């Protein structure tokens, strides 16, 4: 009757990406040495409480970071030194954006995205996963999506992007 249908729908909802208990990246892989548009997807608050701040740590090898402002949210950027100098657009750089924070209000019942663009250093290695640890602050509580182990079933996995070999571009020297 109607009860089995409702139970089936509820079990399907639990399997949907937005029902998962973590923040994810929209694009799961990116080419070393190329541009990357990181879209952090926030599908819920902290145990029913509204999200008030999303902070993402920028890992080594992610250069030229430019966050996208959000209407109604305050944007903060923290600069710092890179672990080693890198080459960006033919120039040596030794510092840049190390953390981005958006502060505002996202009710637990809603979904939103937080975006930035960057260049992935050519010194990164294809085949590895690059993690972007995120701290999600809420009106009541904090969720730390900072586990960079890559372990299956981790309680608080950091969003990650799998690095792939640079793309071969015919006649196109630069797309970013």
C-alpha positions as CSV (number, residue, x, y, z in Angstrom):
1,X,0.0,0.0,0.0
2,X,1.2,3.5,0.7
3,X,3.6,2.6,3.5
4,X,6.0,0.5,1.4
5,X,6.1,3.3,-1.2
6,X,7.0,5.9,1.4
7,X,9.7,3.6,2.9
8,X,11.2,3.1,-0.6
9,X,11.2,6.9,-1.3
10,X,12.8,7.6,2.1
11,X,15.6,5.0,1.5
12,X,16.3,6.5,-2.0
13,X,16.5,10.0,-0.4
14,X,19.1,8.7,2.0
15,X,21.3,7.7,-0.9
16,X,21.1,11.0,-2.8
17,X,24.3,13.2,-2.8
18,X,22.6,16.0,-0.9
19,X,21.5,13.6,1.8
20,X,25.1,12.6,2.4
21,X,26.7,14.2,5.5
22,X,29.6,16.1,4.0
23,X,30.6,19.0,1.7
24,X,31.6,17.9,-1.8
25,X,33.2,19.4,-4.9
26,X,31.1,19.5,-8.0
27,X,33.9,18.6,-10.4
28,X,35.7,15.4,-9.1
29,X,38.8,15.6,-11.3
30,X,41.0,18.3,-12.9
31,X,44.2,18.4,-15.1
32,X,47.5,19.3,-13.5
33,X,48.8,22.6,-14.8
34,X,45.4,23.8,-15.9
35,X,42.6,26.0,-14.6
36,X,40.1,24.6,-12.0
37,X,36.7,25.9,-11.0
38,X,36.0,24.6,-7.5
39,X,32.3,24.5,-6.5
40,X,31.8,23.5,-2.9
41,X,28.3,22.1,-2.5
42,X,26.7,22.5,1.0
43,X,23.6,20.4,1.3
44,X,22.7,20.9,5.0
45,X,23.7,22.7,8.2
46,X,25.1,21.2,11.4
47,X,22.7,18.7,12.8
48,X,19.7,20.8,11.8
49,X,21.3,24.2,12.6
50,X,21.8,26.9,9.9
51,X,25.2,27.4,8.3
52,X,26.7,30.8,9.2
53,X,30.3,30.4,7.8
54,X,32.1,28.2,5.3
55,X,35.9,28.2,5.5
56,X,38.1,26.4,3.0
57,X,41.9,25.9,3.3
58,X,43.7,26.1,0.0
59,X,46.3,23.3,-0.4
60,X,49.8,23.7,-1.7
61,X,49.9,23.7,-5.5
62,X,46.7,25.7,-5.9
63,X,47.6,29.1,-7.4
64,X,46.0,32.4,-8.4
65,X,42.9,31.7,-6.3
66,X,40.0,34.1,-6.9
67,X,36.8,33.5,-4.9
68,X,33.3,34.4,-6.1
69,X,31.5,36.8,-3.9
70,X,27.9,35.8,-2.8
71,X,25.1,38.3,-2.4
72,X,24.3,38.7,1.3
73,X,27.5,37.0,2.4
74,X,30.8,38.6,3.6
75,X,33.9,37.3,1.9
76,X,37.3,37.1,3.6
77,X,40.6,36.0,2.0
78,X,43.8,35.1,3.9
79,X,47.1,35.2,2.1
80,X,50.2,33.4,3.0
81,X,53.5,31.8,1.8
82,X,53.5,28.7,-0.4
83,X,55.5,25.7,0.8
84,X,57.7,26.2,-2.2
85,X,57.9,28.8,-5.0
86,X,55.7,27.9,-8.1
87,X,55.3,29.2,-11.6
88,X,52.1,30.9,-12.5
89,X,51.6,32.4,-16.0
90,X,55.4,32.3,-16.6
91,X,56.3,34.1,-13.3
92,X,57.6,32.8,-10.0
93,X,55.2,33.2,-7.1
94,X,55.9,32.4,-3.5
95,X,52.6,33.4,-1.8
96,X,48.9,33.6,-2.5
97,X,45.5,32.8,-1.1
98,X,45.7,30.2,1.6
99,X,42.1,30.4,3.0
100,X,38.7,31.7,1.9
101,X,35.8,32.3,4.3
102,X,32.2,33.2,3.4
103,X,30.1,34.4,6.4
104,X,26.3,34.7,6.1
105,X,23.2,32.6,6.7
106,X,22.2,29.4,4.9
107,X,19.1,27.8,6.5
108,X,19.5,24.0,7.1
109,X,16.6,23.3,4.8
110,X,18.4,24.8,1.8
111,X,21.3,23.9,-0.5
112,X,24.0,26.4,-1.8
113,X,27.3,26.5,-3.5
114,X,30.5,28.4,-2.8
115,X,32.9,28.9,-5.7
116,X,36.4,29.9,-6.5
117,X,38.7,29.6,-9.6
118,X,42.4,28.7,-9.5
119,X,45.3,27.2,-11.5
120,X,46.7,23.8,-10.5
121,X,50.5,23.9,-10.4
122,X,52.3,21.8,-13.0
123,X,54.4,20.5,-10.1
124,X,51.4,18.5,-8.8
125,X,51.3,14.7,-9.7
126,X,48.6,13.1,-11.8
127,X,46.9,10.2,-10.0
128,X,46.9,11.8,-6.5
129,X,43.9,13.5,-4.8
130,X,44.2,17.1,-3.8
131,X,42.1,17.8,-0.7
132,X,40.4,21.1,0.3
133,X,39.6,20.9,4.1
134,X,36.4,22.8,5.0
135,X,35.1,24.0,8.4
136,X,31.4,24.6,8.4
137,X,30.3,26.8,11.3
138,X,26.6,26.8,12.3
139,X,24.4,28.7,14.7
140,X,24.7,25.6,16.9
141,X,27.8,23.6,16.3
142,X,30.6,23.1,13.9
143,X,31.3,20.4,11.3
144,X,34.9,19.9,10.3
145,X,35.3,18.3,6.9
146,X,39.1,17.9,7.2
147,X,39.9,14.2,6.9
148,X,42.5,14.0,4.0
149,X,43.2,10.3,4.4
150,X,41.0,9.3,1.5
151,X,39.8,6.4,3.6
152,X,36.4,4.9,2.6
153,X,33.7,5.6,5.1
154,X,35.6,8.4,6.8
155,X,33.4,10.4,9.2
156,X,34.5,13.8,8.1
157,X,36.0,13.6,4.6
158,X,37.6,16.7,3.1
159,X,36.3,17.5,-0.4
160,X,38.9,16.3,-2.9
161,X,39.7,16.5,-6.6
162,X,41.5,13.7,-8.4
163,X,44.4,15.0,-10.5
164,X,44.8,13.9,-14.1
165,X,47.5,14.3,-16.7
166,X,47.6,17.7,-18.5
167,X,45.3,17.9,-21.5
168,X,46.8,18.2,-24.9
169,X,45.5,21.4,-26.6
170,X,45.9,21.8,-30.3
171,X,47.0,25.4,-30.9
172,X,45.5,26.6,-27.6
173,X,48.3,27.8,-25.4
174,X,46.2,28.9,-22.4
175,X,42.5,28.7,-21.4
176,X,42.4,30.4,-18.1
